[in-house]
Amino acid sequence: MSVNCFKCNEPVESDDASVVCTECFYSFHVGKSRQTPKEKKSEEDGVDAIMFANLVKQVNELSCLKATVADLEASVEMMSSKYDELLARVDKQDQTIESLLKRVEKVEGGQQVELRQLKEDTLEQHSRALNLEIHGVQSCPGENLLSKVNEVAEKIKLPAVTQQEVNDLHRLPAKGSKIPIILVRFANKGTRDEWLRNRNELRTDEKCCIYLNENLTKRNRQLLQRAKTWADDHGFRFAWYRHGRIYVRKESGETA
């Protein structure tokens, strides 16, 4: 048979903390044997006040949390904006690097072409090491070129050359009314170089319009022409090509 608490009228279970009054033999829950209804009401009001205070505290904490979340959202948005800006800068730098790489590749390609052309030109010029150009010798039908070459040899005070000392002898095509150049290919370089050393003998005769030159490649002729233009602009009287080099000199007798 269950027994109810005399104060709260709630069942007193076997495991509840309870006491039995020795005078009236009523059962009471511990702490309620001396609690009046007014005290009970006051206690309930206190509990409600505590719960309300806790609720207010939780609401305040939620308000603070909301502000924190708002700050976090703002920070995330700012970081996202900076990240987008960083991506844009990286993309722009990638485009710049790609453009520079293409330019470097183009320059390197051009340098390789220039180097290859220089090597080819050097080899071609070397193949002309036995050649000599004679300018200003009038041509005529049925001419004997070897005889005309030996006339020049006499002017520069060198012995006449024989057919065996010449590997090839012909005139080059002329542009317009210009006198065709005589191209001599000697059998050895020593003879060719001796002719070049003595070519200044042609300058002793003011009426002589004959002059001797090395047989240059197109590239070297262009370089020599540029050197002559530069020499004229800077007060140098002489500019010439010899043995793979271009020389300039201001006055006769000065160092080239």
C-alpha positions in Angstrom: 0.0 0.0 0.0 1.5 3.4 -1.1 1.8 6.2 1.3 1.5 9.9 0.2 3.5 12.8 1.6 1.3 14.7 4.0 2.6 18.0 2.7 2.8 17.6 -1.1 0.4 14.7 -1.4 2.9 13.0 -3.7 3.6 9.3 -3.3 6.5 8.4 -1.1 8.5 5.8 -2.9 10.7 3.3 -1.1 13.9 4.9 -2.4 12.8 8.5 -1.6 14.3 10.3 1.2 11.4 10.4 3.7 10.6 10.5 7.4 7.7 9.4 9.6 6.3 11.7 12.3 6.4 9.8 15.6 3.3 11.7 16.9 0.9 11.6 13.9 2.6 8.8 12.0 2.3 10.7 8.7 5.0 10.4 6.1 6.9 13.4 4.8 9.5 13.9 2.1 12.7 15.1 3.5 12.7 18.9 3.6 8.9 19.2 3.4 7.9 18.1 6.8 8.3 21.7 8.0 7.4 23.5 4.7 4.2 25.3 4.6 2.2 26.0 1.3 3.4 29.6 1.4 7.0 28.4 1.7 6.5 26.0 -1.1 5.1 28.8 -3.3 8.1 31.0 -2.4 10.5 28.2 -3.3 8.7 27.7 -6.6 9.0 31.4 -7.3 12.7 31.3 -6.5 13.2 28.4 -8.9 11.3 30.3 -11.6 13.5 33.4 -11.0 16.6 31.3 -11.2 15.4 29.7 -14.4 14.5 33.1 -15.9 17.9 34.5 -15.0 19.5 31.5 -16.6 17.3 32.0 -19.7 18.3 35.7 -19.8 21.9 34.7 -19.5 21.6 32.2 -22.4 19.8 34.8 -24.5 22.7 37.3 -23.8 25.2 34.6 -24.7 23.3 33.9 -27.9 23.4 37.6 -28.7 27.1 37.7 -28.2 27.5 34.6 -30.3 25.4 36.2 -33.0 27.8 39.2 -33.0 30.8 36.8 -33.1 29.2 34.9 -36.1 28.6 38.2 -37.9 32.3 39.2 -37.3 33.4 35.8 -38.6 31.1 36.2 -41.7 32.7 39.6 -42.4 36.2 38.2 -41.9 35.4 35.2 -44.3 33.9 37.6 -46.8 37.0 39.8 -46.6 39.3 36.8 -46.9 37.3 35.6 -49.9 37.7 39.0 -51.6 41.4 39.0 -50.9 41.7 35.5 -52.2 39.9 36.4 -55.4 42.3 39.4 -55.8 45.3 37.2 -55.2 44.0 34.7 -57.8 43.6 37.6 -60.3 47.2 38.8 -59.6 48.6 35.2 -60.0 46.7 34.8 -63.2 48.0 38.1 -64.5 51.6 37.1 -63.5 51.1 33.8 -65.2 50.1 35.6 -68.4 53.1 37.9 -68.1 55.5 35.0 -67.5 54.0 33.2 -70.5 54.5 36.3 -72.7 58.1 36.7 -71.5 58.8 33.0 -72.1 57.5 33.4 -75.7 59.7 36.5 -76.2 62.8 34.7 -74.8 62.1 31.8 -77.0 61.7 34.1 -80.0 65.0 35.9 -79.1 66.8 32.7 -78.5 65.5 31.4 -81.8 66.6 34.6 -83.6 70.0 34.2 -81.9 70.3 30.6 -83.1 69.4 31.7 -86.6 71.9 34.6 -86.5 74.6 32.2 -85.1 74.0 29.7 -87.8 74.1 32.4 -90.5 77.3 33.7 -89.0 78.9 30.3 -89.2 77.8 29.8 -92.7 79.1 33.2 -93.7 82.4 32.5 -92.0 82.7 29.3 -93.9 81.8 31.0 -97.2 84.3 33.8 -96.6 87.0 31.2 -95.9 86.2 29.5 -99.2 87.0 32.8 -100.9 90.4 33.1 -99.3 92.1 32.6 -102.7 89.9 35.1 -104.5 90.8 38.7 -105.6 88.5 41.3 -107.2 90.0 43.7 -109.8 87.8 46.7 -110.3 88.0 49.3 -113.0 89.6 47.3 -115.9 87.7 48.1 -119.1 86.2 45.1 -120.9 86.2 44.5 -124.7 85.0 41.7 -126.9 87.3 38.7 -127.2 89.6 40.0 -124.5 92.4 38.0 -122.9 91.7 38.3 -119.2 95.1 36.8 -118.2 96.9 39.5 -120.2 94.8 42.2 -118.6 95.5 40.8 -115.1 99.2 40.9 -115.9 98.9 44.5 -116.9 97.6 45.2 -113.4 100.5 43.1 -112.0 102.9 45.4 -113.8 101.3 48.4 -112.2 101.6 47.0 -108.7 105.2 46.0 -109.4 104.7 42.2 -109.2 105.7 39.5 -111.7 103.2 38.3 -114.2 101.2 35.3 -113.3 101.0 32.1 -115.3 98.0 30.0 -116.2 99.2 27.5 -113.6 99.1 30.1 -110.9 95.4 30.9 -111.5 92.7 28.4 -110.8 89.9 30.5 -112.2 89.5 33.8 -114.0 86.3 35.5 -115.2 84.2 38.6 -115.0 81.3 39.0 -112.6 77.9 40.3 -113.9 77.7 44.1 -113.7 74.8 46.3 -112.8 73.8 48.9 -115.3 76.7 50.6 -117.0 79.3 49.6 -114.4 82.5 47.9 -115.5 82.3 44.2 -114.8 84.7 43.1 -112.0 87.5 40.6 -112.8 87.5 37.8 -110.3 90.8 36.0 -110.0 91.1 32.7 -108.0 94.8 32.1 -107.4 96.3 28.7 -106.9 97.7 29.7 -103.5 96.9 32.3 -100.8 100.4 33.7 -100.7 100.1 35.1 -104.2 96.7 36.6 -103.5 97.9 38.2 -100.3 101.0 39.7 -102.1 98.7 41.4 -104.6 96.7 42.9 -101.7 99.8 44.2 -100.0 101.0 45.9 -103.2 97.6 47.4 -104.2 98.6 50.8 -102.8 100.9 51.2 -105.8 97.8 51.9 -107.8 97.3 55.1 -105.9 100.6 56.6 -107.1 98.9 57.2 -110.5 96.1 59.8 -110.1 94.6 58.9 -113.5 94.4 55.2 -112.6 90.9 54.1 -111.6 91.8 50.5 -110.9 91.6 49.1 -107.4 91.8 45.7 -105.7 89.6 44.2 -103.1 89.1 40.9 -101.3 86.2 38.9 -102.6 83.7 39.4 -99.7 80.4 37.7 -98.9 77.2 39.7 -99.1 77.1 40.0 -95.3 80.7 41.3 -95.1 80.2 43.7 -97.9 77.2 45.2 -96.0 79.3 45.4 -92.8 82.1 47.2 -94.7 79.6 49.6 -96.2 78.2 50.4 -92.7 81.8 50.9 -91.4 82.5 53.3 -94.2 79.4 55.3 -93.5 80.3 55.4 -89.8 83.8 56.5 -90.7 82.6 59.4 -92.8 80.2 60.5 -90.0 83.0 60.5 -87.4 85.9 62.0 -89.3 87.8 58.8 -90.4 89.2 59.0 -93.9 89.9 55.3 -94.4 87.8 52.1 -93.8 88.8 48.7 -95.3 88.4 44.9 -94.8 91.4 42.6 -94.4 91.7 39.0 -93.3 88.2 38.8 -91.7 88.4 42.2 -89.9 87.2 45.8 -90.7 89.7 48.6 -90.0 89.3 52.4 -89.9 91.9 55.1 -89.8 91.6 58.9 -89.5 94.7 60.0 -91.4 97.5 58.4 -93.4 100.2 57.0 -91.2 98.0 56.7 -88.1 97.3 53.5 -86.3 94.2 51.7 -87.6 
